[in-house]
Amino acid sequence: MSEARYRLPARRAHWLFRFECDGQSYTGGIGRFEDGRIAEVFINSVKVGTAAETNAQDAAIVASLALQHGCPVETIGHALARSGGSAGPLATLLRLVADK
């Protein structure tokens, strides 16, 4: 049986972050639950319509669904950690947000 999805209010605060990953510029956004936990993630590239942007957006959608079903953001970040320190756009954004 799956964990119930935590619904977000229709109107909620949203924080934007500009960052770079693998030489590409991105804008990432996060929304939070009322208790402050990250509830949703959005990622867009300045290079609209590219495979890199599509992959980043897909990763953000899956991460948002995981978060709304109770997966801790730390678990997602740990799962995305790679040896050598390389990271994709989602891992980069989550690391940036963790520092705030």
TAMORA-V99003 format. One record per residue. N is the residue number from 1. RES is the residue in one letter. SS is DSSP state (helix for helix, strand for strand, loop for the rest). PHI is phi in radians with two decimals (NA if undefined). PSI is psi in whole degrees, 0 to 359 (999 if undefined). Layout:
BEGIN
n->N res->RES ss->SS phi->PHI psi->PSI
n->N res->RES ss->SS phi->PHI psi->PSI
END
This chain:
BEGIN
n->1 res->M ss->loop phi->NA psi->137
n->2 res->S ss->loop phi->-1.52 psi->156
n->3 res->E ss->loop phi->-1.18 psi->140
n->4 res->A ss->loop phi->-1.15 psi->145
n->5 res->R ss->loop phi->-1.43 psi->132
n->6 res->Y ss->loop phi->-1.40 psi->119
n->7 res->R ss->loop phi->-1.43 psi->144
n->8 res->L ss->loop phi->-1.76 psi->150
n->9 res->P ss->loop phi->-1.12 psi->154
n->10 res->A ss->loop phi->-1.08 psi->323
n->11 res->R ss->loop phi->-1.97 psi->128
n->12 res->R ss->loop phi->-2.72 psi->158
n->13 res->A ss->loop phi->-1.19 psi->153
n->14 res->H ss->strand phi->-2.49 psi->130
n->15 res->W ss->strand phi->-1.91 psi->137
n->16 res->L ss->strand phi->-1.92 psi->145
n->17 res->F ss->strand phi->-2.37 psi->134
n->18 res->R ss->strand phi->-1.78 psi->135
n->19 res->F ss->strand phi->-2.71 psi->166
n->20 res->E ss->strand phi->-2.07 psi->148
n->21 res->C ss->strand phi->-2.61 psi->125
n->22 res->D ss->loop phi->0.91 psi->40
n->23 res->G ss->loop phi->1.36 psi->4
n->24 res->Q ss->strand phi->-1.90 psi->145
n->25 res->S ss->strand phi->-1.67 psi->138
n->26 res->Y ss->strand phi->-2.32 psi->157
n->27 res->T ss->strand phi->-2.04 psi->123
n->28 res->G ss->strand phi->-1.99 psi->147
n->29 res->G ss->strand phi->-2.30 psi->149
n->30 res->I ss->strand phi->-2.33 psi->147
n->31 res->G ss->strand phi->-2.07 psi->154
n->32 res->R ss->strand phi->-2.16 psi->153
n->33 res->F ss->loop phi->-1.21 psi->167
n->34 res->E ss->loop phi->-1.06 psi->334
n->35 res->D ss->loop phi->-1.50 psi->2
n->36 res->G ss->loop phi->1.74 psi->347
n->37 res->R ss->loop phi->-1.19 psi->148
n->38 res->I ss->strand phi->-1.19 psi->132
n->39 res->A ss->strand phi->-2.03 psi->335
n->40 res->E ss->strand phi->-2.70 psi->153
n->41 res->V ss->strand phi->-2.35 psi->137
n->42 res->F ss->strand phi->-2.24 psi->142
n->43 res->I ss->strand phi->-2.44 psi->131
n->44 res->N ss->strand phi->-2.30 psi->149
n->45 res->S ss->strand phi->-1.85 psi->156
n->46 res->V ss->loop phi->-1.24 psi->341
n->47 res->K ss->loop phi->-1.68 psi->82
n->48 res->V ss->loop phi->-1.10 psi->137
n->49 res->G ss->loop phi->1.46 psi->3
n->50 res->T ss->loop phi->-1.44 psi->163
n->51 res->A ss->helix phi->-1.08 psi->324
n->52 res->A ss->helix phi->-1.08 psi->318
n->53 res->E ss->helix phi->-1.19 psi->316
n->54 res->T ss->helix phi->-1.03 psi->315
n->55 res->N ss->helix phi->-1.11 psi->319
n->56 res->A ss->helix phi->-1.14 psi->318
n->57 res->Q ss->helix phi->-1.13 psi->318
n->58 res->D ss->helix phi->-1.06 psi->316
n->59 res->A ss->helix phi->-1.08 psi->320
n->60 res->A ss->helix phi->-1.14 psi->321
n->61 res->I ss->helix phi->-1.11 psi->313
n->62 res->V ss->helix phi->-1.12 psi->319
n->63 res->A ss->helix phi->-1.09 psi->318
n->64 res->S ss->helix phi->-1.07 psi->315
n->65 res->L ss->helix phi->-1.10 psi->318
n->66 res->A ss->helix phi->-1.08 psi->315
n->67 res->L ss->helix phi->-1.08 psi->319
n->68 res->Q ss->helix phi->-1.31 psi->348
n->69 res->H ss->loop phi->-1.82 psi->13
n->70 res->G ss->loop phi->1.74 psi->1
n->71 res->C ss->loop phi->-1.28 psi->125
n->72 res->P ss->loop phi->-1.16 psi->144
n->73 res->V ss->helix phi->-1.06 psi->329
n->74 res->E ss->helix phi->-1.14 psi->325
n->75 res->T ss->helix phi->-1.16 psi->318
n->76 res->I ss->helix phi->-1.11 psi->313
n->77 res->G ss->helix phi->-1.04 psi->318
n->78 res->H ss->helix phi->-1.13 psi->320
n->79 res->A ss->helix phi->-1.14 psi->332
n->80 res->L ss->helix phi->-1.54 psi->351
n->81 res->A ss->loop phi->-1.16 psi->135
n->82 res->R ss->loop phi->-2.16 psi->150
n->83 res->S ss->helix phi->-1.16 psi->147
n->84 res->G ss->helix phi->1.54 psi->354
n->85 res->G ss->helix phi->1.45 psi->359
n->86 res->S ss->loop phi->-1.22 psi->149
n->87 res->A ss->loop phi->-2.63 psi->147
n->88 res->G ss->loop phi->-1.46 psi->182
n->89 res->P ss->helix phi->-1.04 psi->319
n->90 res->L ss->helix phi->-1.15 psi->312
n->91 res->A ss->helix phi->-1.08 psi->320
n->92 res->T ss->helix phi->-1.11 psi->314
n->93 res->L ss->helix phi->-1.12 psi->315
n->94 res->L ss->helix phi->-1.10 psi->323
n->95 res->R ss->helix phi->-1.15 psi->319
n->96 res->L ss->helix phi->-1.10 psi->316
n->97 res->V ss->helix phi->-1.17 psi->323
n->98 res->A ss->helix phi->-1.10 psi->332
n->99 res->D ss->loop phi->-1.39 psi->353
n->100 res->K ss->loop phi->-1.72 psi->999
END
